[in-house]
Amino acid sequence: MDHYQTISGSFQATIESIAMSVDEVAEPLSQASEMISAALVQDRKILCCGEGTDAALATLFTSNLLGHAERERPALPACCLTDSASLTAISTQYGPDEIFSRQVRALGQAGDILLCIDSAPTAGDSLQRARQAATEAGLGVVSLTRHANNSAAEGVAIVVHSTSRHRVVELHTMIIHCLCDLIEQNIFGPSEQET
């Protein structure tokens, strides 16, 4: 069986999604990088959450801050709220809608930032409650989402429009890598490759 057409079509769809998204995400992505960088410079931390596939993206983001993206630099404080033991304990005792908000209330402090990642076709209650808890506690909120109505009043929303969850996840992955690069540039200046 020849799979070339399927492979080619998938790659082409991704390329088209990328090309169509740049103008729409550039400004909020820049705002998010500045917001997160300012918090880190002020010795605050970044909390990050997402469900399912988005939990893996939350881990990718925090591991890039704790480790490094493209260059050697000091670790940046980030915490992923997707630990399975914590999630199941909270879900069992308080319900699945509280899995992130309870952690935000326990770990977040005014001036910290919450990054919510949401590629699902419908907005999840657990992420909405996390954003609400963050706002109430004085955290800044950045939402990486496909829902334009999620968070305009709660912080910065980086909205990716696509009917395909695959395309949304691919774009979210690219945005996370770009966000980490921008944070590094904001805090540590351009890398040697960029000068």
BELZIZI-V865068 format. One record per residue. RES is the residue in one letter. PSI is psi as a letter, one per 40 degrees, with the letter a starting at -180 (* if undefined). NEAR is the number of other C-alpha atoms within 8 Angstrom. D_CENTER is the distance of its C-alpha to the mean C-alpha in Angstrom with 2 decimals. Layout:
RES_PSI_NEAR_D_CENTER ; RES_PSI_NEAR_D_CENTER
//
This chain:
M_h_2_38.24 ; D_h_4_36.67 ; H_e_6_32.87 ; Y_d_6_32.62 ; Q_d_7_32.21 ; T_d_7_29.33 ; I_d_8_27.56 ; S_d_8_28.39 ; G_d_8_27.24 ; S_d_8_23.82 ; F_d_8_23.35 ; Q_d_8_24.76 ; A_d_9_22.46 ; T_d_10_19.39 ; I_d_8_21.11 ; E_d_8_21.92 ; S_d_11_18.41 ; I_d_9_17.22 ; A_d_7_20.27 ; M_e_8_19.90 ; S_d_10_16.30 ; V_d_8_16.73 ; D_d_7_18.61 ; E_d_9_16.43 ; V_e_11_13.05 ; A_d_8_14.79 ; E_d_8_15.52 ; P_d_10_12.37 ; L_d_11_10.50 ; S_d_10_13.43 ; Q_d_9_13.34 ; A_d_11_9.81 ; S_d_13_11.01 ; E_d_10_14.22 ; M_d_9_13.04 ; I_d_11_11.11 ; S_d_11_14.09 ; A_d_8_16.59 ; A_d_13_15.43 ; L_d_12_15.63 ; V_d_8_19.00 ; Q_f_6_20.18 ; D_f_6_19.62 ; R_i_11_16.83 ; K_i_12_13.98 ; I_h_13_10.23 ; L_i_14_9.54 ; C_h_16_6.59 ; C_i_16_7.42 ; G_i_15_7.88 ; E_i_9_11.36 ; G_b_6_13.27 ; T_d_8_11.79 ; D_d_13_8.24 ; A_d_12_9.43 ; A_d_9_10.31 ; L_d_13_7.04 ; A_d_14_5.95 ; T_d_11_9.37 ; L_d_9_9.12 ; F_d_12_6.77 ; T_d_12_9.15 ; S_d_10_12.08 ; N_d_10_11.75 ; L_d_13_11.94 ; L_d_10_14.66 ; G_b_8_16.40 ; H_i_11_16.10 ; A_c_9_14.86 ; E_e_5_18.08 ; R_i_6_20.47 ; E_h_5_21.90 ; R_i_5_20.93 ; P_i_4_20.70 ; A_i_8_17.96 ; L_h_9_15.34 ; P_h_10_14.84 ; A_i_12_11.70 ; C_h_9_11.96 ; C_h_11_10.37 ; L_f_9_11.86 ; T_f_12_12.63 ; D_h_7_16.10 ; S_d_6_18.44 ; A_d_6_21.35 ; S_d_9_19.68 ; L_d_11_18.22 ; T_d_9_21.67 ; A_d_8_23.57 ; I_d_13_21.79 ; S_d_12_21.96 ; T_d_8_25.63 ; Q_d_6_26.59 ; Y_e_9_24.62 ; G_i_9_23.31 ; P_d_9_20.07 ; D_e_12_18.81 ; E_e_13_18.81 ; I_d_15_16.85 ; F_d_14_13.93 ; S_d_16_15.90 ; R_d_10_18.62 ; Q_d_10_16.53 ; V_d_12_15.01 ; R_d_10_18.67 ; A_d_6_19.91 ; L_d_6_17.58 ; G_i_12_16.23 ; Q_i_8_18.56 ; A_h_7_19.06 ; G_e_9_17.31 ; D_i_14_14.31 ; I_h_14_10.78 ; L_h_14_8.61 ; L_h_12_4.85 ; C_h_14_5.28 ; I_h_15_4.43 ; D_h_14_8.01 ; S_e_12_10.14 ; A_i_8_13.33 ; P_d_6_16.31 ; T_i_5_16.71 ; A_h_10_14.52 ; G_i_8_14.67 ; D_d_7_16.67 ; S_d_12_14.93 ; L_d_15_11.63 ; Q_d_10_13.97 ; R_d_12_15.95 ; A_d_13_13.19 ; R_d_13_12.47 ; Q_d_10_16.26 ; A_d_11_16.87 ; A_d_16_14.60 ; T_d_11_16.47 ; E_d_7_19.73 ; A_e_10_19.24 ; G_e_10_18.54 ; L_i_14_14.89 ; G_i_13_12.92 ; V_h_14_10.10 ; V_h_13_7.22 ; S_h_15_6.40 ; L_h_14_5.04 ; T_i_14_8.30 ; R_e_13_11.83 ; H_h_10_13.61 ; A_d_9_15.05 ; N_e_5_16.54 ; N_d_10_13.62 ; S_f_10_13.15 ; A_d_9_15.47 ; A_e_4_17.39 ; E_e_10_14.65 ; G_a_10_12.90 ; V_h_12_11.05 ; A_h_13_10.01 ; I_h_11_8.98 ; V_h_12_11.08 ; V_h_14_12.07 ; H_h_8_15.57 ; S_i_9_17.07 ; T_e_4_19.30 ; S_h_6_18.31 ; R_d_10_15.44 ; H_d_6_16.07 ; R_d_11_15.53 ; V_d_13_12.28 ; V_d_11_10.90 ; E_d_9_12.63 ; L_d_11_11.26 ; H_d_12_7.56 ; T_d_9_8.81 ; M_d_8_10.71 ; I_d_9_8.26 ; I_d_11_6.33 ; H_d_10_10.01 ; C_d_8_11.09 ; L_d_12_8.79 ; C_d_13_10.19 ; D_d_10_13.55 ; L_d_10_13.60 ; I_d_12_12.94 ; E_d_10_15.75 ; Q_d_10_17.94 ; N_d_11_17.59 ; I_d_8_18.59 ; F_e_7_20.89 ; G_i_7_22.14 ; P_i_10_22.41 ; S_i_9_22.88 ; E_d_5_26.37 ; Q_d_5_25.43 ; E_e_5_24.30 ; T_*_5_27.50
//
